[in-house]
Amino acid sequence: MFYRFLYITWRIFWSSILVLLATVILFAGGIFLMLQTEPARDYLTERAETWFNNNFEGTLHIGEIGGFLPLQMELRDVVLEHEDRTIVTVDNLRLQVDLFALLRSSLVINDLALQNPTAYLRTDEQGGYTLANVFNRIPDQRKPESRQDTSQRVSFTRPFRSLEIFAPFVQVENGTLHLENLPNGTQSRYLSEPFRVEQIHTEMFLEISREQRYLDISYLTVLLEDLDHREFTLSGQIYNDSRYLEFNVMRMRLGSSHLDWNMEFDGINLFNAELTRQFREASWSVNLLEAFLAPEELAFTGANLPPGLPGLVTSFDASGSDTEMIIRNAGLHAGDTGFRFDASLENFYDPANLIYKMDFRDIQLHDSDLAEFIPKITDIPFRDWQAVSTIGSVRGNTDTLYVDLDMELPEGSLKAGGTLDLAPPLALELSLYGNDINPAAWKGFESIPGQVNTEMILIAENLLNGWINAHIPGRGPL
């Protein structure tokens, strides 16, 4: 009797489980089929727009929602606006949403693909970018009554607690970016306003949450209309939280030029307003591993370049804040000619108290390179500049410039030091000291043997009038 009772109970239990499971499957299937209907998609469109518009300063418009809901969603004719100005348009946006996150009232996007997006990046009066302003959250006390009432009218529309994007695969096809109303100092007479970037194609990993933003760019290619339609490519990693903004393993290519670098800012939150002020006040460090600037790209700076310039190669480590900048182990070379240097700059936001210093070393001079930069140097008989070793320093402020120079010649040495008053009438005092100089050791001067020890002082009380007085100690003025 007991076993029969246990058997019946067991059958009832499993029958109940199967009925419950079938009910859940039928209910889920009904919801799934309902989501494919036009009224349900219109409802989802309205809910998405309402939630975004009630919680962010931007305004979202969605033409229609399609796709295989809820596993995959396709938004068509998406428009983001800020203060009645269009900021972003997307013809087609495909995304996959985390269903379990939806049950927790959070929106988590797993994968994202955009076709033909267009963004308008502008700065406002406070120096903030309109694209960032779109995603600024609205505090409850600032929410307009009209927006709160809208959420009340849409049934079952409880706002999501958070917006998170965790997208292992983000793809952008044929994007366009317009840069308008750029901050002072960033515009150039060689770039149009607005500056247009088109044919943007990229694949990346994207994570956006309240705590951090992370972007791993596998590749990014764009076409720069204002730079003779040159192709620009980029790869690297960008990280930002409430304090740090990092650029890691960044590789940039433009035409024949390239830059490999890392950079970190302390005091930047991209989701906060007044980005211009944040960048001005933040401390930073940069490691430029190598940069090669080809002549064809340098030509866009408008500089009058020598026709045979082989291009510029540079590298350095630098750090700074709102009061000072320090450059360490920097190098600048063009062909076989170049030098290395360390430098510092203080109070650059206060010109009246500006202080600067540069110590240079390992100066290498090559005859053919110098002839490209200074054609008249060929008039000098000396033909062995690479045999000259030079170190020196330049320092000063807005009033006075100080220069010290030590040159090791093929035989002998030459030292120079002086000061220049930068205020009119530009007074100059320069001292030259030669020690055991043998002109015959220089190519081009073999016929002038001897040993020269000399000391000379050059004084100019008014360089604007071109008057210079040369004085040799012990012999008087020349």
C-alpha positions as CSV (number, residue, x, y, z in Angstrom):
1,M,0.0,0.0,0.0
2,F,2.8,2.4,0.9
3,Y,4.6,1.7,-2.4
4,R,1.5,2.3,-4.4
5,F,1.0,5.7,-2.6
6,L,4.7,6.6,-3.3
7,Y,4.2,5.6,-7.0
8,I,1.1,7.8,-7.4
9,T,2.8,10.7,-5.6
10,W,5.8,10.3,-7.9
11,R,3.7,10.3,-11.0
12,I,1.7,13.4,-9.9
13,F,5.0,15.2,-9.1
14,W,6.5,14.6,-12.5
15,S,3.2,15.2,-14.3
16,S,3.0,18.6,-12.5
17,I,6.6,19.4,-13.5
18,L,5.9,18.5,-17.1
19,V,2.7,20.5,-17.2
20,L,4.5,23.5,-15.6
21,L,7.4,23.1,-18.1
22,A,4.9,22.9,-21.0
23,T,3.1,26.0,-19.7
24,V,6.4,28.0,-19.5
25,I,7.4,26.9,-23.0
26,L,3.9,27.8,-24.4
27,F,4.0,31.1,-22.6
28,A,7.5,31.9,-23.8
29,G,6.6,30.8,-27.3
30,G,3.6,33.1,-27.2
31,I,5.7,36.0,-26.1
32,F,8.3,35.2,-28.7
33,L,5.6,35.1,-31.5
34,M,4.0,38.3,-30.1
35,L,7.4,40.1,-30.3
36,Q,7.4,39.4,-34.1
37,T,4.1,41.4,-34.6
38,E,4.0,45.0,-35.7
39,P,2.1,46.3,-32.5
40,A,4.7,44.7,-30.2
41,R,7.6,46.3,-32.2
42,D,5.9,49.7,-32.2
43,Y,5.6,49.3,-28.4
44,L,9.3,48.4,-28.0
45,T,10.2,51.4,-30.2
46,E,8.2,53.7,-28.0
47,R,9.6,52.2,-24.8
48,A,13.2,52.5,-26.0
49,E,12.7,56.2,-27.0
50,T,10.9,57.0,-23.7
51,W,13.5,55.4,-21.5
52,F,16.4,57.2,-23.2
53,N,14.7,60.6,-23.4
54,N,13.7,60.4,-19.7
55,N,17.1,59.6,-18.5
56,F,19.6,61.4,-20.8
57,E,20.0,64.9,-22.1
58,G,19.9,63.8,-25.7
59,T,16.8,62.8,-27.7
60,L,16.5,59.4,-29.4
61,H,14.3,58.8,-32.5
62,I,13.9,55.3,-34.0
63,G,12.3,54.8,-37.4
64,E,11.4,51.1,-36.8
65,I,12.6,48.0,-35.0
66,G,13.1,44.7,-36.9
67,G,15.2,41.5,-36.5
68,F,14.6,38.2,-34.8
69,L,13.4,39.5,-31.5
70,P,14.5,39.2,-28.7
71,L,17.7,37.4,-29.8
72,Q,18.7,40.0,-32.4
73,M,17.4,43.5,-32.9
74,E,17.7,45.7,-35.9
75,L,17.1,49.5,-35.5
76,R,16.5,51.5,-38.7
77,D,16.8,55.2,-39.2
78,V,18.2,56.0,-35.8
79,V,18.7,59.7,-34.9
80,L,20.3,61.2,-31.7
81,E,19.7,64.9,-31.1
82,H,20.8,67.5,-28.6
83,E,19.1,70.8,-28.2
84,D,17.2,70.2,-31.5
85,R,20.5,69.6,-33.4
86,T,21.3,66.3,-35.1
87,I,24.3,64.7,-33.5
88,V,24.2,61.1,-34.8
89,T,22.3,59.3,-37.6
90,V,22.5,55.6,-38.4
91,D,20.8,53.9,-41.3
92,N,20.9,50.5,-39.8
93,L,21.9,49.3,-36.3
94,R,22.1,45.6,-35.5
95,L,22.6,44.5,-31.9
96,Q,22.2,41.5,-29.6
97,V,20.8,42.2,-26.1
98,D,21.5,40.2,-23.0
99,L,18.1,38.7,-22.0
100,F,19.2,38.0,-18.4
101,A,20.3,41.6,-17.9
102,L,16.8,42.7,-19.1
103,L,15.3,40.7,-16.3
104,R,17.4,42.8,-13.9
105,S,16.1,46.0,-15.5
106,S,19.5,46.6,-17.1
107,L,20.3,47.0,-20.8
108,V,23.4,45.1,-21.8
109,I,24.4,45.1,-25.5
110,N,26.6,42.1,-26.5
111,D,27.2,42.8,-30.2
112,L,26.8,45.9,-32.2
113,A,27.0,46.7,-36.0
114,L,26.4,50.1,-37.6
115,Q,25.8,50.8,-41.2
116,N,26.3,54.2,-42.7
117,P,26.5,56.1,-39.4
118,T,27.1,59.9,-39.4
119,A,28.3,61.9,-36.4
120,Y,28.6,65.6,-35.9
121,L,31.2,66.5,-33.2
122,R,30.8,70.1,-32.0
123,T,32.0,72.0,-29.0
124,D,29.6,74.0,-26.9
125,E,30.3,77.3,-25.0
126,Q,31.6,75.4,-22.0
127,G,34.1,73.4,-24.1
128,G,32.1,70.2,-23.8
129,Y,31.4,68.0,-26.9
130,T,27.8,67.6,-27.9
131,L,28.3,63.8,-28.5
132,A,29.2,63.5,-24.8
133,N,26.4,65.8,-23.8
134,V,23.9,63.4,-25.4
135,F,24.7,60.7,-22.8
136,N,24.7,63.0,-19.8
137,R,22.2,61.7,-17.3
138,I,19.4,63.9,-16.1
139,P,19.2,64.2,-12.3
140,D,15.7,63.4,-11.0
141,Q,15.1,67.0,-9.7
142,R,15.9,68.3,-13.2
143,K,13.6,66.0,-15.2
144,P,10.9,68.1,-16.8
145,E,7.3,67.2,-15.9
146,S,6.5,66.5,-19.5
147,R,9.1,63.8,-19.6
148,Q,7.9,62.2,-16.3
149,D,4.3,62.2,-17.6
150,T,5.4,60.5,-20.8
151,S,6.7,57.6,-18.9
152,Q,3.5,57.4,-16.9
153,R,1.4,57.2,-20.1
154,V,3.3,54.2,-21.6
155,S,2.1,51.1,-19.7
156,F,4.6,48.8,-18.1
157,T,7.5,51.2,-18.8
158,R,9.7,51.1,-15.8
159,P,13.1,52.7,-16.8
160,F,16.2,50.6,-16.9
161,R,18.5,51.0,-13.9
162,S,21.6,51.2,-16.1
163,L,22.8,51.2,-19.6
164,E,25.8,48.9,-20.3
165,I,27.4,47.9,-23.5
166,F,29.6,44.8,-23.5
167,A,30.2,44.1,-27.2
168,P,33.0,41.7,-28.1
169,F,32.4,42.5,-31.7
170,V,31.6,46.0,-32.9
171,Q,31.6,46.8,-36.6
172,V,31.2,50.1,-38.4
173,E,30.7,50.2,-42.1
174,N,31.0,53.4,-44.2
175,G,30.8,55.9,-41.4
176,T,31.2,59.7,-41.6
177,L,32.4,62.2,-39.0
178,H,32.0,66.0,-39.2
179,L,34.2,68.1,-36.8
180,E,32.6,71.5,-36.3
181,N,33.2,74.6,-34.0
182,L,36.6,73.3,-33.0
183,P,38.3,74.8,-29.9
184,N,40.6,77.7,-30.4
185,G,44.1,76.7,-31.6
186,T,43.0,73.5,-33.4
187,Q,41.8,75.0,-36.6
188,S,44.2,75.4,-39.5
189,R,44.0,77.3,-42.8
190,Y,44.7,74.0,-44.5
191,L,41.6,72.3,-43.1
192,S,38.1,73.2,-44.0
193,E,35.4,73.9,-41.5
194,P,33.8,71.5,-40.8
195,F,36.6,68.9,-41.1
196,R,35.2,65.8,-42.8
197,V,36.3,62.2,-42.2
198,E,34.6,59.6,-44.4
199,Q,34.5,56.0,-45.3
200,I,35.1,54.9,-41.7
201,H,35.4,51.1,-41.3
202,T,36.4,49.5,-38.1
203,E,36.2,46.3,-36.0
204,M,36.6,46.6,-32.2
205,F,35.8,45.4,-28.7
206,L,33.7,47.8,-26.7
207,E,32.7,48.0,-23.1
208,I,30.8,50.9,-21.6
209,S,29.5,51.0,-18.0
210,R,29.1,53.4,-15.1
211,E,32.5,52.5,-13.8
212,Q,34.6,52.4,-17.0
213,R,34.9,52.6,-20.8
214,Y,37.2,50.3,-22.7
215,L,37.8,50.2,-26.4
216,D,40.1,47.7,-28.2
217,I,40.4,48.7,-31.8
218,S,41.5,45.8,-34.1
219,Y,41.6,48.2,-37.0
220,L,40.2,51.5,-38.0
221,T,40.5,53.0,-41.5
222,V,39.2,56.4,-42.7
223,L,39.6,58.6,-45.7
224,L,40.6,62.2,-45.0
225,E,38.9,64.4,-47.6
226,D,40.9,67.5,-46.6
227,L,44.2,65.8,-46.8
228,D,44.1,64.9,-50.5
229,H,41.9,61.8,-49.7
230,R,44.7,60.1,-47.8
231,E,43.9,56.9,-45.9
232,F,44.4,56.9,-42.2
233,T,44.6,53.7,-40.2
234,L,44.6,53.2,-36.4
235,S,44.8,50.3,-33.9
236,G,45.2,50.2,-30.1
237,Q,43.4,50.3,-26.8
238,I,41.6,53.2,-25.1
239,Y,40.6,53.0,-21.4
240,N,38.7,55.5,-19.3
241,D,37.2,55.5,-15.8
242,S,36.3,58.3,-13.4
243,R,39.9,59.4,-13.2
244,Y,42.2,57.9,-15.9
245,L,42.2,58.1,-19.7
246,E,44.7,55.8,-21.2
247,F,45.9,55.2,-24.8
248,N,47.9,51.9,-25.0
249,V,49.8,50.3,-27.9
250,M,48.5,53.0,-30.3
251,R,49.6,52.7,-33.9
252,M,48.7,55.3,-36.5
253,R,49.4,55.4,-40.2
254,L,48.8,58.2,-42.7
255,G,50.1,57.8,-46.2
256,S,53.8,57.0,-45.7
257,S,54.0,58.4,-42.2
258,H,53.4,56.5,-38.9
259,L,53.3,57.0,-35.1
260,D,53.6,54.4,-32.4
261,W,52.8,55.7,-28.9
262,N,51.3,55.3,-25.4
263,M,49.7,58.1,-23.3
264,E,47.9,58.5,-20.0
265,F,45.9,61.3,-18.5
266,D,45.1,61.6,-14.8
267,G,41.9,63.6,-14.2
268,I,39.8,62.9,-17.2
269,N,36.2,61.5,-17.3
270,L,34.9,61.4,-20.8
271,F,31.3,61.3,-19.5
272,N,31.7,64.6,-17.6
273,A,31.2,68.0,-19.1
274,E,33.9,70.7,-19.7
275,L,36.3,68.4,-21.4
276,T,38.5,71.3,-22.5
277,R,38.9,72.3,-18.8
278,Q,39.6,68.7,-17.8
279,F,42.4,68.3,-20.3
280,R,43.9,71.6,-19.3
281,E,44.0,70.7,-15.6
282,A,45.0,67.0,-16.0
283,S,48.4,65.6,-15.5
284,W,49.7,63.4,-18.3
285,S,52.5,61.3,-19.7
286,V,53.3,60.1,-23.2
287,N,55.8,57.7,-24.6
288,L,56.4,58.2,-28.3
289,L,58.1,55.0,-29.4
290,E,58.7,56.2,-32.9
291,A,57.3,58.7,-35.4
292,F,58.2,59.0,-39.0
293,L,56.8,62.0,-40.9
294,A,57.2,61.6,-44.6
295,P,57.8,64.7,-46.8
296,E,54.4,64.4,-48.5
297,E,52.6,64.5,-45.2
298,L,54.8,67.3,-43.8
299,A,53.9,69.4,-46.9
300,F,50.3,69.7,-45.5
301,T,51.7,71.8,-42.6
302,G,52.5,74.6,-45.1
303,A,56.2,74.6,-44.3
304,N,58.7,75.4,-47.0
305,L,60.5,72.1,-47.1
306,P,63.7,71.4,-48.9
307,P,63.1,69.3,-52.1
308,G,65.4,66.5,-51.0
309,L,64.2,66.2,-47.4
310,P,64.2,62.4,-46.5
311,G,61.6,62.8,-43.8
312,L,61.7,63.3,-40.0
313,V,62.2,60.6,-37.4
314,T,61.5,61.4,-33.7
315,S,60.9,59.7,-30.4
316,F,60.6,60.9,-26.8
317,D,59.2,60.4,-23.3
318,A,57.3,63.3,-21.8
319,S,55.1,64.2,-18.8
320,G,53.4,67.3,-17.6
321,S,50.6,69.1,-15.8
322,D,48.8,72.4,-16.0
323,T,52.1,74.2,-14.9
324,E,55.0,72.3,-16.4
325,M,56.1,69.9,-19.1
326,I,59.2,67.7,-19.1
327,I,60.6,66.0,-22.2
328,R,63.2,63.2,-21.7
329,N,65.5,61.3,-24.1
330,A,64.1,63.0,-27.2
331,G,65.5,62.6,-30.6
332,L,65.0,64.3,-33.9
333,H,66.7,63.1,-37.1
334,A,66.4,63.9,-40.8
335,G,68.5,61.4,-42.8
336,D,71.9,61.1,-41.1
337,T,71.6,64.5,-39.4
338,G,70.0,64.9,-36.0
339,F,70.3,65.3,-32.3
340,R,69.0,64.2,-28.9
341,F,67.8,66.4,-26.2
342,D,66.0,66.9,-22.8
343,A,63.7,69.8,-22.2
344,S,61.4,71.4,-19.7
345,L,58.8,74.1,-19.8
346,E,57.2,75.8,-16.8
347,N,54.3,78.2,-16.4
348,F,53.2,77.9,-20.1
349,Y,49.7,79.2,-19.2
350,D,51.3,82.3,-17.7
351,P,53.6,83.8,-20.4
352,A,54.9,86.5,-18.1
353,N,56.5,83.8,-15.9
354,L,57.4,81.3,-18.6
355,I,60.6,79.4,-18.0
356,Y,62.2,77.0,-20.6
357,K,65.3,74.9,-20.9
358,M,66.7,72.4,-23.4
359,D,69.9,70.4,-23.1
360,F,71.0,68.8,-26.4
361,R,73.6,66.2,-27.1
362,D,74.8,63.7,-29.7
363,I,74.5,66.2,-32.5
364,Q,75.2,64.6,-35.8
365,L,75.7,66.7,-38.9
366,H,76.0,65.3,-42.4
367,D,77.3,67.3,-45.4
368,S,74.6,66.3,-47.8
369,D,71.7,66.8,-45.4
370,L,73.0,70.2,-44.4
371,A,73.2,71.2,-48.0
372,E,69.4,70.4,-48.4
373,F,68.5,72.6,-45.4
374,I,71.1,75.4,-45.9
375,P,72.1,75.5,-49.6
376,K,74.6,78.3,-49.0
377,I,76.6,76.1,-46.6
378,T,78.3,74.7,-49.7
379,D,80.1,78.1,-50.1
380,I,82.1,77.3,-46.9
381,P,85.3,75.3,-47.7
382,F,84.8,73.0,-44.7
383,R,83.5,69.6,-45.9
384,D,83.6,67.4,-42.8
385,W,80.7,68.3,-40.5
386,Q,80.2,64.8,-39.4
387,A,83.6,65.0,-37.6
388,V,82.2,67.7,-35.3
389,S,80.8,66.6,-31.9
390,T,78.5,69.1,-30.2
391,I,76.6,69.5,-26.9
392,G,74.9,72.5,-25.4
393,S,72.0,74.1,-23.7
394,V,69.4,76.8,-24.3
395,R,67.4,78.3,-21.4
396,G,65.6,81.4,-20.5
397,N,62.3,83.2,-20.0
398,T,60.2,85.7,-21.9
399,D,62.9,88.4,-21.2
400,T,66.3,86.7,-21.7
401,L,67.7,83.8,-23.7
402,Y,70.9,82.0,-22.5
403,V,73.0,79.8,-24.8
404,D,75.9,77.5,-24.0
405,L,77.7,75.5,-26.7
406,D,80.7,73.1,-26.7
407,M,82.1,71.8,-30.0
408,E,84.8,69.1,-30.4
409,L,86.5,69.7,-33.7
410,P,88.8,67.3,-35.6
411,E,91.6,68.9,-33.7
412,G,90.8,71.3,-30.9
413,S,87.6,72.6,-29.4
414,L,85.3,75.6,-29.6
415,K,83.1,76.9,-26.8
416,A,80.4,79.6,-27.1
417,G,78.2,81.2,-24.5
418,G,76.0,84.3,-24.5
419,T,72.8,86.1,-23.7
420,L,70.1,87.7,-25.8
421,D,67.6,90.3,-24.4
422,L,64.4,89.4,-26.1
423,A,62.8,92.8,-25.6
424,P,63.6,95.5,-28.1
425,P,66.2,96.7,-29.1
426,L,67.5,93.1,-28.7
427,A,70.9,93.4,-27.0
428,L,73.3,90.5,-27.5
429,E,76.5,89.4,-25.8
430,L,78.3,86.4,-27.1
431,S,81.7,84.9,-26.1
432,L,83.8,82.5,-28.2
433,Y,86.7,80.5,-27.0
434,G,88.9,78.4,-29.3
435,N,91.5,75.9,-27.9
436,D,94.2,74.2,-29.9
437,I,92.3,74.4,-33.2
438,N,94.2,73.1,-36.2
439,P,92.5,74.2,-39.4
440,A,94.6,71.7,-41.5
441,A,92.7,68.8,-39.8
442,W,89.5,69.9,-41.5
443,K,88.6,68.8,-45.0
444,G,88.9,71.9,-47.2
445,F,91.4,73.6,-45.0
446,E,94.4,71.3,-45.4
447,S,96.5,74.1,-46.8
448,I,96.2,76.2,-43.6
449,P,98.3,74.3,-41.0
450,G,98.8,75.8,-37.5
451,Q,97.3,75.8,-34.0
452,V,94.8,78.5,-33.0
453,N,93.9,79.6,-29.5
454,T,91.5,82.5,-29.5
455,E,89.0,84.4,-27.4
456,M,86.4,86.8,-28.9
457,I,83.5,88.8,-27.5
458,L,80.6,90.0,-29.7
459,I,78.4,92.7,-28.3
460,A,75.3,94.1,-30.0
461,E,73.4,96.8,-28.1
462,N,70.8,97.1,-30.8
463,L,70.4,94.1,-33.2
464,L,67.3,95.8,-34.8
465,N,69.8,98.4,-36.3
466,G,72.3,95.7,-37.2
467,W,75.1,97.1,-35.1
468,I,77.6,94.6,-33.7
469,N,80.9,95.2,-31.9
470,A,83.6,92.5,-31.9
471,H,86.3,92.6,-29.2
472,I,89.4,90.4,-28.7
473,P,90.7,90.6,-25.1
474,G,94.2,92.1,-25.1
475,R,93.9,93.5,-28.6
476,G,90.8,95.7,-28.3
477,P,87.8,96.1,-30.7
478,L,88.1,94.9,-34.3
